Amino acid sequence: MLMDLRSDTVTKPTKEMLDFMISTPVGDDVFGEDPTINKLEALSASLFGMEKAIFCPSGTMTNQIAIKVHTQPGDEVICDELSHVYQYEGGGISFNAGASVRLLQGDRGRLNSKLVRESINNPDDVHKAVSRLVVLENTGNRGGGSCYEWNDIVEIGTVCKEKKLGFHLDGARLFNALIAKNEDALSYGTAFDSISICLSKGLGAPVGSVLLGNAEFIKKARRIRKVFGGGMRQAGILAAGGIYALQNNIERLRIDHDHAKAIEGMLKAKSFIKGILEVETNIVIAEVAPDFDLSNFIQKMSSQGILFLSLSPNRFRMVTHLDITSAMINKLEYSLKQF
């Protein structure tokens, strides 16, 4: 029984999801004729009360398209130093949009309005890049699945409106935040100019992300998706997995959160654990004691069929998802006790 805690991207589609995907009607999406993709886009937009949506192969593409739409070469993007758009998208902000980045030191990947306001360049100073876009990430991957407080989002959005900056949300794990904080997706649709949601993490679809915005924004995004090579043809078979995920797998994220809390408790009982980031959703990040051999620990657990990743020489991450069962959690507890 393999227990893969490396990421929530490793999920396999269930039989029910696969059956739904196989039976779906398809068409040519570049011509706008794939009925299943059209349905997914309409469903995603309606969930957040936004006008339009566009289906893309990955969350990196949806984020990079959004940044490209919001900015011009030479502009500056403001984000936390732990942000996925900076850490894990291959330098895409500079490569794709020709924009620079202002990195801020927030709290576990979360910014606040004071930090944002103080980072905005004077638009009349020709020596400085023009501050054009603020990007938040909710939940924060490198922040251990950290969630924003709603008031902080509202306050940052107010600054963006006042200073005429775009406001984008990398919502790769947004549904985890909505469940954890008991929040409403419609509220997010009113707060942000654009939102990227991922279907292939906690929601369990095999492929895909969706970018949301107003009609003009998505019209521009569709052109950029084509330039990026993201125009797909009979991709409704992939979109069907996303539809099934949105209709069936949101509420069950609570199970993943419960499993992560259980893991947090197990690790806190181990003497070699120096600290753990507070677990809010499905990501557990722990730090080991300086003299502890983390590589050996990961190797020993892997030999027992338990996989997870190191983030640094003294930090590791475990991520729960829909393929993790209660029996696997019990297996992990037993293995940790034996270590």
Secondary structure as GFF3:
##gff-version 3
##sequence-region A 1 339
A	DSSP	beta_strand	3	4	.	.	.	ID=ss1
A	DSSP	three_ten_helix	8	10	.	.	.	ID=ss2
A	DSSP	alpha_helix	15	22	.	.	.	ID=ss3
A	DSSP	three_ten_helix	29	31	.	.	.	ID=ss4
A	DSSP	alpha_helix	35	48	.	.	.	ID=ss5
A	DSSP	beta_strand	52	56	.	.	.	ID=ss6
A	DSSP	alpha_helix	59	70	.	.	.	ID=ss7
A	DSSP	beta_strand	75	80	.	.	.	ID=ss8
A	DSSP	alpha_helix	84	87	.	.	.	ID=ss9
A	DSSP	alpha_helix	92	97	.	.	.	ID=ss10
A	DSSP	beta_strand	100	104	.	.	.	ID=ss11
A	DSSP	alpha_helix	113	119	.	.	.	ID=ss12
A	DSSP	beta_strand	130	137	.	.	.	ID=ss13
A	DSSP	alpha_helix	150	163	.	.	.	ID=ss14
A	DSSP	beta_strand	166	171	.	.	.	ID=ss15
A	DSSP	alpha_helix	174	181	.	.	.	ID=ss16
A	DSSP	alpha_helix	185	191	.	.	.	ID=ss17
A	DSSP	beta_strand	194	198	.	.	.	ID=ss18
A	DSSP	beta_strand	209	213	.	.	.	ID=ss19
A	DSSP	alpha_helix	215	227	.	.	.	ID=ss20
A	DSSP	alpha_helix	236	248	.	.	.	ID=ss21
A	DSSP	alpha_helix	253	268	.	.	.	ID=ss22
A	DSSP	beta_strand	273	276	.	.	.	ID=ss23
A	DSSP	beta_strand	283	288	.	.	.	ID=ss24
A	DSSP	alpha_helix	294	303	.	.	.	ID=ss25
A	DSSP	beta_strand	306	307	.	.	.	ID=ss26
A	DSSP	beta_strand	309	312	.	.	.	ID=ss27
A	DSSP	beta_strand	315	319	.	.	.	ID=ss28
A	DSSP	alpha_helix	326	338	.	.	.	ID=ss29
###
